[in-house]
Amino acid sequence: MPLTISNFSNFAKNYVRYNGQTHIFLSKISESLENEPVADVVAIVKSIRGGTWGGTVLHYAAINGHTELIATILKDMSKEEKFEVLSLGNTESTNVLQEAAGNSKVETLKFLLESVDYVMAVQLIEHTTSHGYTTIHRASFTATGIYDVNILEMLLNFAPDAKAMLFKQTSTGFTALHESLFYQEVAAVRLILSRLPTIQEKERIMTIRAKSGNTVLHTAARSGNNPEPIDTLLDPLPTTLRKQLLSTVNDTGHTPKALATQYSHDSVVKVLQYYEDHDVPSNIRTQEGATIHSLYKGLADNHICYVCLALQWEALSVPVLEKKATETCMSECRNWVCP
């Protein structure tokens, strides 16, 4: 039986009612709506909304990665009609593309980008929600499920002004980098920083403040007891910029280390203290390619004592560092236990 306007309308009502989890008529989504007026299909998509946030059937399909359903609905539409329905916003003005990006649905996002022409696709990416989120923001983290950094990479490669979009701030003042750090998405942090190769670009993104006065380093220190985002941010930076970020206070007068202390993020506190105490150039590496900062992560997690750290520093053949490490071992090694 063909998927008619009548049963498509019933399907859409049930689909949005159950947040896209119902499978009524899903066995028939590969069948075409080509015998039905496209205007009627567009009207149903526009009029039937679900939940308190007003998502369309396409929003829920994007959230759940039901690409085949989206393809069936869009099949006979012109590119202008496709753009119209994909631009529909929920109560927060979030469009369909942004739902696919925010839920790490890579194949669905790819299909949506290919469904309209390039200029239209860029407009969908650059669209800003009522809370100031672009599609780049939504792709920098996921609040549910498993994050896929390929979503962010796809968008950064696609959008002509992707670099400029990395500096855009939401209504709370968050950039995409703030968002990825808030959700501890280290792969996204690395990707964003790789797209900002110059020190000037890194300084600009690192010193942007959210409404709370938090820099990205504050956000990393507050969001979890994981030293890796801290290393990812600070390791490539020159000492002067690193020191500037470490000493910056937010609107409540907290430095990143003070904020980490407030949230009992002990491992983060130790790493931040290390960066405060050492002016080690980030380009000094072991023969295996590890930076001194990355070696310190083991110490911060109580996996290595200062003696072990000193021995690894010695392998770098940097006399000043060896001396500092040895002095530290003599005075503080008793506080650490080797495995």
ROKETI-542596 format. One record per atom (N, C-alpha, C): x, y, z; residue in three letters. Coordinates in steps of 0.05 Angstrom, whole numbers, plus 32768, in hexadecimal, padded with zeros to 4 digits. Layout:
N
XYZALA;...
***
This chain:
339
80117FE88000MET;800080008000MET;801280198000MET;800D802C7FEEPRO;801D80447FEDPRO;801A80548006PRO;802F8064800CLEU;802E80758023LEU;801F808F801BLEU;800680908021THR;7FF580A68018THR;7FF780BE802BTHR;7FEB80D48022ILE;7FEB80EC8033ILE;7FDC80E6804DILE;7FC680D7804BSER;7FB680D28063SER;7FC680C28077SER;7FD380AB806FASN;7FE1809C8083ASN;7FFC80A9808AASN;800780B98078PHE;801F80C8807FPHE;801980DC8096PHE;800280E98094SER;7FF980FC80A9SER;7FF680ED80C3SER;7FEA80D680C3ASN;7FE780C680DCASN;800280BD80E6ASN;801380B580D3PHE;802E80AD80DCPHE;803D80C480E9PHE;803C80DC80DDALA;804A80F380E7ALA;804080FA8103ALA;802680F88107LYS;801B80FE8122LYS;802680EB8137LYS;802680D18130ASN;803080BD8143ASN;804E80BF8146ASN;805C80C58130TYR;807980C68131TYR;808380DC8144TYR;807780F48141VAL;8080810A8153VAL;80758106816FVAL;805E80F98172ARG;805380F4818DARG;806680E3819DARG;807280CF8190TYR;808480BD819ETYR;80A280C38199TYR;80A780DC8193ASN;80C380E68190ASN;80D380D6817BASN;80C680CE8167GLY;80D380C08151GLY;80DA80A38157GLY;80CF8098816DGLN;80D5807D8174GLN;80C18069816AGLN;80AA80738161THR;809580618157THR;809E8056813BTHR;8096803E8135HIS;809D8032811BHIS;8084802D810AHIS;806E803B8111ILE;8056803A8100ILE;805D804480E4ILE;8057803380D0PHE;805C803A80B4PHE;807A803B80ADPHE;808C803780C0LEU;80A8803980B8LEU;80B0802380A4LEU;80A0800D80A4SER;80A67FF88090SER;80A080018074SER;809180188072LYS;808980218057LYS;8097803B804FLYS;80AB8044805FILE;80B7805E8059ILE;80C7805E803FILE;80CE80468035SER;80DC8045801CSER;80CA80498004SER;80B080478009GLU;809C804C7FF3GLU;8098806A7FEFGLU;809480717FD7SER;8094808D7FCFSER;807A809B7FD5SER;807C80B57FD9LEU;806480C77FDBLEU;806080D57FC0LEU;806B80CA7FABGLU;806B80D87F91GLU;804F80DC7F86GLU;803B80CB7F8EASN;802080CE7F84ASN;801080E27F93ASN;801C80EE7FA7GLU;800E81027FB8GLU;8019811E7FB3GLU;800881327FB5PRO;8011814D7FB1PRO;802781557FC4PRO;803D815F7FBAVAL;805381677FCBVAL;804B817D7FDEVAL;803A818E7FD6ALA;803081A47FE7ALA;802381998000ALA;801581827FFDASP;800881768014ASP;801C816A8027ASP;8031815E801CVAL;80478153802DVAL;80548169803DVAL;805A817F802FVAL;80678196803DVAL;805581A18053VAL;803B81A2804DALA;802881AD8061ALA;8027819B807AALA;802881818076ILE;8027816F808DILE;80408172809EILE;805781738090VAL;80708177809FVAL;8070819080AFVAL;806681A680A3LYS;806581C080B1LYS;805181C180C8LYS;803B81B380C5SER;802581B680D8SER;802681A380F0SER;8031818B80ECILE;803081788102ILE;8049817A8113ILE;80468182812CARG;805C8186813EARG;805981758156ARG;806F816D8163GLY;806F815C817AGLY;807C81678192GLY;8073815F81AAGLY;807F816781C3GLY;807C818581C9GLY;8089818D81DFTHR;808781A981E7THR;809A81BA81D6THR;80AD81AE81C8TRP;80C181BD81B9TRP;80BA81BF819BTRP;80A381B38193GLY;809981B88178GLY;80A981AD8161GLY;80B581958164GLY;80C4818A814EGLY;80B2817E8139GLY;80BA81808120THR;80AC8173810ATHR;80B481568107THR;80A7814880F5VAL;80AE812C80EFVAL;80CB812B80E6VAL;80D5814080D7LEU;80F1814080CELEU;8104814580E5LEU;80FD815580F8HIS;810E81598110HIS;8112813E811EHIS;80FC81308123TYR;80FF81168131TYR;810E81018121TYR;810A81028106ALA;811980EF80F5ALA;813780F580F6ALA;813E810F80F7ALA;815A811780F9ALA;8166810F8113ALA;815781138129ILE;8161810B8144ILE;816780EE8145ILE;815580DE8139ASN;815880C1813BASN;816880B48124ASN;817180C58111GLY;818080BA80FBGLY;817080AA80E7GLY;815780B080E4HIS;814580A280D1HIS;814880AF80B6HIS;815F80AB80A9THR;816580B88090THR;815280AF807ATHR;814A8096807AGLU;8139808B8065GLU;811D80998066GLU;8114809E807DLEU;80FA80AC8080LEU;80FC80C98075LEU;811280D6807CILE;811780F18072ILE;811880F18053ILE;812580DD8048ALA;812880DB802BALA;810D80D7801EALA;80FC80C7802ATHR;80E180C2801FTHR;80D080DC801FTHR;80D280EB8035ILE;80C281038038ILE;80CB81188024ILE;80E6811A8020LEU;80F1812F800FLEU;80F181287FF2LEU;80ED810F7FEBLYS;80F381047FD1LYS;80E981157FB9LYS;80D0811D7FB9ASP;80C5812A7FA2ASP;80C481497FA5ASP;80D081537FBAMET;80D081707FBEMET;80E6817D7FAEMET;80E181957FA6SER;80F681A57F99SER;810B81AD7FAFSER;812281B67FA6LYS;813681BE7FBALYS;812C81D67FCBLYS;811C81E77FC0GLU;811081FD7FCFGLU;80FD81F37FE4GLU;80ED81DF7FDDGLU;80DB81D37FF1GLU;80EA81C48007GLU;80FF81B67FFELYS;810F81A88012LYS;811C81BC8026LYS;812681D2801BPHE;813281E6802CPHE;811D81F2803FPHE;810581F58035GLU;80EF82008046GLU;80EA81EE805EGLU;80E781D4805AVAL;80E081C28070VAL;80F881BC8082VAL;811081BC8076LEU;812881B88087LEU;812F81D08098LEU;812581E8808FSER;81298201809ESER;8115820480B5SER;810181F380B6LEU;80ED81F680CBLEU;80FA81F480E6LEU;80F2820580F8GLY;80FE82058113GLY;80EA81FA8128GLY;80F581EF813DASN;80E381E88154ASN;80E082018165ASN;80D781FE817DTHR;80D28216818ETHR;80EB82258195THR;810382188191GLU;811C82258196GLU;812A822D817BGLU;811A822B8165SER;81248233814BSER;813B82208141SER;813C8208814BTHR;814F81F48142THR;814581E78129THR;815581E78114ASN;814C81DB80FBASN;815381BD80FAASN;814B81B080E4VAL;814E819380E2VAL;816C818C80E0VAL;817B819B80D2LEU;8198819680CFLEU;81A6819780EALEU;819E81AA80FBGLN;81AA81AD8115GLN;81A481958127GLN;818C81898124GLU;818581728134GLU;8197815A812CGLU;819C81578113ALA;81AD8141810AALA;81C981458115ALA;81D3815E8113ALA;81EE8164811DALA;81F08161813BALA;81DC816A814AGLY;81DD81688167GLY;81DA814D8172GLY;81D1813A8162ASN;81CE811E816BASN;81E1810B815DASN;81F681168151SER;820B81068144SER;820180F28130SER;81EE80FA811FLYS;81E480E9810ALYS;81F280F080F0LYS;820980E480ECVAL;821B80EC80D6VAL;820E80E780BBVAL;820380D080B6GLU;81F880CA809CGLU;81DF80DB8096GLU;81D080E080ABTHR;81B880F180A7THR;81C1810D80A0THR;81D5811880AELEU;81DF813380A8LEU;81EA8134808BLEU;81F981208083LYS;820481208068LYS;81EE81208054LYS;81D981108058PHE;81C281108046PHE;81B4812B8044PHE;81B08138805BLEU;81A38151805CLEU;81B38167804DLEU;81CD81678050LEU;81DE817A8042LEU;81DD81768024LEU;81D9815E801BGLU;81D881587FFFGLU;81BC815B7FF3GLU;81A981608004SER;818D81627FFBSER;8187817D7FEESER;819681917FF6VAL;819181AC7FECVAL;81AB81B67FDEVAL;81A981CD7FD1ASP;81C181D77FC4ASP;81D481E37FD9ASP;81EC81E97FD0TYR;820181F17FE3TYR;81FA820A7FF3TYR;81F0821E7FE6VAL;81E982377FF3VAL;81D482328009VAL;81C082228003MET;81AB821B8016MET;81B7820C802EMET;81C981F98028ALA;81D581E9803DALA;81E581FB8050ALA;81F3820E8045VAL;820382208056VAL;81F082318067VAL;81DA8239805DGLN;81C68249806DGLN;81BC82388084GLN;81B7821E807FLEU;81AD820D8094LEU;81C2820980AALEU;81DC820880A2ILE;81F2820580B5ILE;81F5821E80C6ILE;81F3823580B9GLU;81F8824F80C6GLU;81E0825880D6GLU;81C9824C80D3HIS;81B1825480E1HIS;81B6825480FFHIS;81AC8268810DTHR;81AF826B812ATHR;819582678138THR;81958256814CTHR;817D8250815CTHR;81778268816ETHR;81608266817CSER;8159827C818FSER;816D827F81A6SER;817D826A81AAHIS;8192826B81BFHIS;81AD827181B4HIS;81AE8277819AGLY;81C8827F818EGLY;81D982698183GLY;81CE82508181TYR;81DD82398178TYR;81DD8238815ATYR;81F58236814DTHR;81F7822E8131THR;81F982108130THR;81F982058117THR;81FD81E98114THR;821981E0811DTHR;822C81F2811BILE;824781EC8125ILE;824781E88143ILE;823981F98151HIS;823681F5816EHIS;822A81DA8174HIS;821481D38167ARG;820681BA816CARG;821781A28166ARG;822A81A58153ALA;823A818E814CALA;8253818B815DALA;8257819D8170SER;826F819D8181SER;826C818C819ASER;82548181819EPHE;824F817081B5PHE;8235816181B1PHE;8230814D81C1THR;8216814181C2THR;820E813D81DFTHR;81F6814481E6ALA;81ED81418202ALA;81E381258207ALA;81DD811681F1THR;81D380FB81F4THR;81E180E981DFTHR;81E480D081E6GLY;81F080BD81D3GLY;820F80C081D1GLY;821A80B581BBILE;823680B481B7ILE;823E80CA81A3ILE;825180DA81ABTYR;825A80F1819ATYR;826B80E78183TYR;826680F3816BASP;827580EC8153ASP;828181068148ASP;829B8109814AVAL;82A881228142VAL;82A781258124VAL;82A181108115ASN;829F811280F8ASN;8289812680EFASN;827581298101ILE;8260813C80FBILE;826B815880FAILE;827B815F810ELEU;8288817A810FLEU;829B817E80F7LEU;82AB816980F2GLU;82BE816B80DCGLU;82B0816F80C1GLU;829A816180BDMET;828B816480A4MET;8281818180A0MET;8277818C80B6LEU;826D81A880B4LEU;828381BC80B0LEU;829981B880BELEU;82B081CB80BCLEU;82BB81CA809FLEU;82BB81B38093ASN;82C581B08078ASN;82B181BB8063ASN;829881BC806BPHE;828281C48058PHE;827E81E28057PHE;827C81EE806EALA;8275820A8070ALA;828C821C8069ALA;8288822F8057PRO;829E8241804EPRO;82A882548064PRO;8296825B8077ASP;829D826D808DASP;829F825D80A7ASP;82A8824480A6ALA;82A8823380BDALA;82BA823F80D3ALA;82D1824A80CCLYS;82E3825580E0LYS;82D6826C80EFLYS;82C9827D80E0ALA;82BB829480EDALA;82A5828A8100ALA;8298827480F9MET;828382698109MET;828D825E8124MET;82A782568124LEU;82B2824C813DLEU;82B482628153LEU;82B4827B814APHE;82B58291815DPHE;829A829C8166PHE;828482918159LYS;826A829B8160LYS;82628290817CLYS;825382A1818AGLN;824B829A81A6GLN;822D829781A8GLN;8225828481B9THR;8209827F81BFTHR;81FF829581D2THR;81E5829381DASER;81DA82A781ECSER;81E882A68207SER;81F58290820ETHR;8204828E8227THR;822182958223THR;8228829C820BGLY;824482A58205GLY;8256828E81FEGLY;824B827681FAPHE;825C825F81F3PHE;8263825E81D5PHE;827C825981CFTHR;8284825281B4THR;8282823381B2THR;82878229819AALA;8287820C8196ALA;829C81FF81A7ALA;82B3820D81ACLEU;82C8820281BDLEU;82BF820081DALEU;82B1821581E3HIS;82A5821481FEHIS;829381FB8201HIS;828281F781ECGLU;826E81E181EDGLU;827D81C681EEGLU;829181C281DDSER;829F81A981DDSER;82AD81A381F7SER;82B781B88204LEU;82C581B5821ELEU;82B181B08234LEU;829A81BE8233PHE;828581BA8247PHE;827C819C8248PHE;827B81908230TYR;82728174822ETYR;828A8161822DTYR;82A2816B8230GLN;82BB815B8231GLN;82BF814B8217GLN;82B981578201GLU;82BC814A81E7GLU;82D8815181DCGLU;82EC814281E5VAL;8308814A81DFVAL;830E814881C1VAL;8302813681B3ALA;830681348196ALA;82FD814D8188ALA;82E781588191ALA;82DD81718185ALA;82F08189818CALA;82FA818981A5VAL;830D819E81ADVAL;8326819D819BVAL;833181868196ARG;834881838185ARG;8342818D8168ARG;832B8185815ELEU;8324818C8143LEU;832081AA8140LEU;831381B78153ILE;830F81D48152ILE;832981E38153ILE;833B81DA8165LEU;835581E88167LEU;836681E3814ELEU;836381CC8141SER;837281C78129SER;836981DA8112SER;835081E48114ARG;834681F780FFARG;834E82148106ARG;835C8217811CLEU;836582328124LEU;838382308128LEU;8393822D8113PRO;83AF82268115PRO;83C1823C8120PRO;83BA8256811DTHR;83CD826B8125THR;83C982718143THR;83DE827B814FILE;83DD8283816BILE;83C88299816FILE;83C682AB815BGLN;83B282C1815DGLN;839682B6815EGLN;839082A2814EGLU;83758296814EGLU;837082878168GLU;838482798171LYS;8381826B818BLYS;837D827F81A2LYS;838C829481A2GLU;838882A881B7GLU;836C82B481B6GLU;836382B9819EARG;834882C5819CARG;833282B281A7ARG;83348298819FILE;831F828681A9ILE;8322828081C6ILE;833B827F81D0MET;8340827981ECMET;8337828F81FFMET;833782A781F6THR;833182BE8207THR;831482C78205THR;830482BB81F4ILE;82E782C181F3ILE;82DA82B9820DILE;82CA82CA8218ARG;82BD82C48232ARG;829F82BF822EARG;829582AB823DALA;827882A6823EALA;826C82BB8250ALA;825182BB8252LYS;824382CF8263LYS;824C82CE8280LYS;825582B78289SER;825F82B382A4SER;827B82BE82A8SER;828882C68292GLY;82A482CF8292GLY;82B782B8828FGLY;82AC82A0828AASN;82BD82888287ASN;82CA8287826CASN;82E58283826BTHR;82F3827D8253THR;82EF825F824DTHR;82FA82558237VAL;82F982398232VAL;830882298247VAL;831D82348252LEU;832C82268267LEU;831C82248281LEU;830D82388288HIS;82FA8237829EHIS;82E682208299HIS;82DB82208281THR;82C7820C827ATHR;82D281F0827DTHR;82EA81EB8273ALA;82F781D18275ALA;82FC81C98292ALA;830481DD82A3ALA;830A81D782BFALA;82F181D182CFALA;82DB81DD82C7ARG;82C281DA82D6ARG;82B381C082CEARG;82B781B882B5SER;82A581A382AASER;82AB818782B1SER;82C3818182BAGLY;82CA816582C1GLY;82E5816282CCGLY;82EA814B82D9ASN;8304814682E5ASN;8316813782D2ASN;8319814282BAASN;8328813582A5ASN;833E8148829BASN;83578142829FPRO;836D81548297PRO;837181568279PRO;836681438269GLU;836C8143824DGLU;8362815C823EGLU;834A81668243PRO;8342817F8236PRO;83558197823DPRO;835F81978256ILE;837181AC825FILE;838B81AB824FILE;83968193824CASP;83AE818F823CASP;83AA8197821FASP;8393818F8214THR;838D819581F8THR;838C81B381F3THR;838281C28207LEU;838181DF8204LEU;839C81EC8208LEU;83AA81E5821DLEU;83C181F48225LEU;83DB81EB8218LEU;83DE81D28211ASP;83F781C88208ASP;840281D781EFASP;83F281DE81DBPRO;83FD81EB81C4PRO;8403820981C7PRO;83FC821481DELEU;83FD823181E1LEU;8419823B81EALEU;8420825381E2PRO;8438825F81EDPRO;84348266820APRO;844A82678219THR;8449826B8236THR;84398284823ETHR;843D829A8230THR;842F82B38238THR;841182B08236THR;840782A48221LEU;83EA82A0821ELEU;83E0828C8233LEU;83F082778237ARG;83E88263824BARG;83E5826F8267ARG;83F98280826ELYS;83F8828D8288LYS;83E082A0828ALYS;83DA82AE8274GLN;83C482C08274GLN;83AA82B18279GLN;83A6829A826DLEU;838D828B8270LEU;838B8280828CLEU;83A282778297LEU;83A2826B82B2LEU;839B828082C7LEU;83A1829982C2SER;839D82AE82D7SER;838382BD82D2SER;837582B882BCTHR;835C82C782B7THR;834682BF82CATHR;833882D382D5VAL;832282CD82E7VAL;830782D282D9VAL;82F382C282E1ASN;82D882C682D6ASN;82C982DA82E6ASN;82AF82DC82E2ASP;829F82F182EFASP;829C82ED830DASP;82A282D58317THR;82A182D08334THR;82BC82D08340THR;82D082D98330GLY;82EB82DB833BGLY;82FB82C2833CGLY;82F282AD832DHIS;83008293832DHIS;831382908315HIS;832B8287831ATHR;833D827E8305THR;8334826282FDTHR;833D825782E7PRO;8336823B82E0PRO;833D822882F6PRO;8354822B8303LYS;835C82188318LYS;834A821B8330LYS;834282348337ALA;83308238834EALA;8315822C8348ALA;830C822D832FLEU;82F382218327LEU;82F482038329LEU;830A81F78320ALA;830E81DA8322ALA;830E81D2833FALA;831B81E18350THR;831C81DC836DTHR;830081DC8379THR;82F081F08371GLN;82D581F2837AGLN;82C481DA8374GLN;82C981CE835DTYR;82BA81B68354TYR;82C8819C835BTYR;82DD819E836BSER;82EC81868375SER;82F78175835ESER;830081828349HIS;830D81758332HIS;832B81748337HIS;833381618348ASP;834E81608352ASP;8363815C833DASP;835D814A832ASER;837181458315SER;8375815E8303SER;8360816C82FEVAL;8362818582EEVAL;8371819A82FEVAL;836C819C8318VAL;837B81AF8329VAL;839981AA8327VAL;83A181918328LYS;83BD818A8328LYS;83CA8191830DLYS;83BC818C82F7VAL;83C7819382DDVAL;83C981B182DAVAL;83B481C082E2LEU;83B581DD82E0LEU;83CC81E882F2LEU;83D081DC8309GLN;83E681E5831AGLN;840181E0830DGLN;840381CA82FFTYR;841B81C382F0TYR;842181D882DBTYR;840D81DF82CCTYR;841181F482B7TYR;8419820F82C3TYR;840E821582DBGLU;8415822D82E8GLU;8432822D82F1GLU;843C821682F9ASP;845782148305ASP;846D821082F0ASP;8466820982D7HIS;847B820282C4HIS;8477821282AAHIS;848D821C82A0ASP;848E822A8287ASP;849A82188271ASP;84908201826EVAL;849B81EE825BVAL;849181F3823FVAL;84A381F8822BPRO;849981FC8210PRO;848A81E48206PRO;847481E981F8SER;846381D281F0SER;847081C281DASER;848581CC81CDASN;849181BC81B7ASN;84A781A981C0ASN;84AC81A881DBILE;84BF819481E5ILE;84B1817981E8ILE;84BC816581DBARG;84AF814B81DBARG;84C3813581E0ARG;84B9811E81E9THR;84CB810781ECTHR;84CF80FB81D1THR;84E080E781CFGLN;84E580DA81B5GLN;84CB80CC81ACGLN;84BA80C581BEGLU;84A180B881B7GLU;848C80CC81AFGLU;849280E681B1GLY;847F80FB81A8GLY;846E810681BEGLY;847180FD81D7ALA;8460810781EDALA;846A812281F7ALA;8458813481FCTHR;8460814D8208THR;846381498226THR;8471815C8233ILE;8474815B8250ILE;8458815D825DILE;8447816D8251HIS;842C8170825DHIS;841D8156825CHIS;842081478246SER;8411812E8245SER;841C811A8259SER;8437811B825ELEU;8442810A8272LEU;84368110828DLEU;843081298292TYR;8426813182ACTYR;840B812682B1TYR;83FC811F829DLYS;83E1811482A1LYS;83E280FB82B2LYS;83F780EB82AEGLY;83FA80D382BEGLY;83FE80DA82DBGLY;840E80EF82E0LEU;841380F882FCLEU;83F981028308LEU;83E9811182F9ALA;83D1811D8304ALA;83BD8107830CALA;83BE80F182FEASP;83AB80DB8304ASP;83B880C78318ASP;83CE80CF8325ASN;83DC80BE8338ASN;83E780A4832BASN;83ED80A68311HIS;83F8808F8304HIS;841780908303HIS;842280A6830BILE;843F80A98309ILE;844880BC831FILE;845F80B7832ACYS;846980C9833FCYS;847C80DD8333CYS;848580F08343TYR;849781048339TYR;84B280F88330TYR;84BB80E3833DVAL;84D480D68334VAL;84D180CC8318VAL;84BB80BE8313CYS;84B680B382F8CYS;84B480CA82E4CYS;84A880E082ECLEU;84A680F782DALEU;84C1810282D4LEU;84D2810482E9ALA;84ED810E82E6ALA;84FD80FD82D2ALA;84FA80E382D4LEU;850880D082C2LEU;84FF80D582A5LEU;84E580DA82A1GLN;84DC80DF8286GLN;84E680FA827CGLN;84E7810D828ETRP;84F181278286TRP;850F8125827FTRP;851D8114828EGLU;853A81118289GLU;853E8107826CGLU;852C80F78262ALA;852E80ED8247ALA;852C81038232ALA;8522811A823BLEU;852081318228LEU;853A81408226LEU;854D813A8238SER;856781488239SER;85648166823BSER;8552816F824EVAL;854F818B8254VAL;8558818F8270VAL;857181988275PRO;857D81998290PRO;856C81A882A4PRO;856181BF829CVAL;855281CF82AFVAL;853981C082B9VAL;852C81B282A7LEU;851581A282AELEU;851C818B82C0LEU;8533817E82BAGLU;853C816882CBGLU;8541817282E7GLU;854D818982EALYS;855381948304LYS;853A819A8313LYS;852781A88306LYS;850E81AE8313LYS;84FF8194831BLYS;84FF81818309ALA;84F18168830FALA;84FE815A8327ALA;851981598328THR;8527814C833ETHR;8521815A8358THR;852181758358GLU;851B81848370GLU;84FF817F837AGLU;84ED817D8367THR;84D18177836ETHR;84CF815B837ATHR;84DD8148836ECYS;84DC812C8379CYS;84E5812C8396CYS;84FB8139839CMET;8506813883B6MET;84F3814483CBMET;84E4815883C3SER;84D3816583D7SER;84B6815A83D8SER;84AD814E83C2GLU;8491814783C1GLU;848B812B83B9GLU;849F811B83B3CYS;8499810083A9CYS;848A80F083BDCYS;848D80F583D7ARG;847F80E683EBARG;846080E783E8ARG;845780FC83D9ASN;843A80FF83D6ASN;842F80EF83BFASN;844180E283B1TRP;843880D38399TRP;844280B6839BTRP;843380A4838FVAL;843A80888390VAL;843B807D8374VAL;84518070836ECYS;845380638354CYS;8441804A8353CYS;84388042833CPRO;8428802A833APRO;843880118340PRO;
***
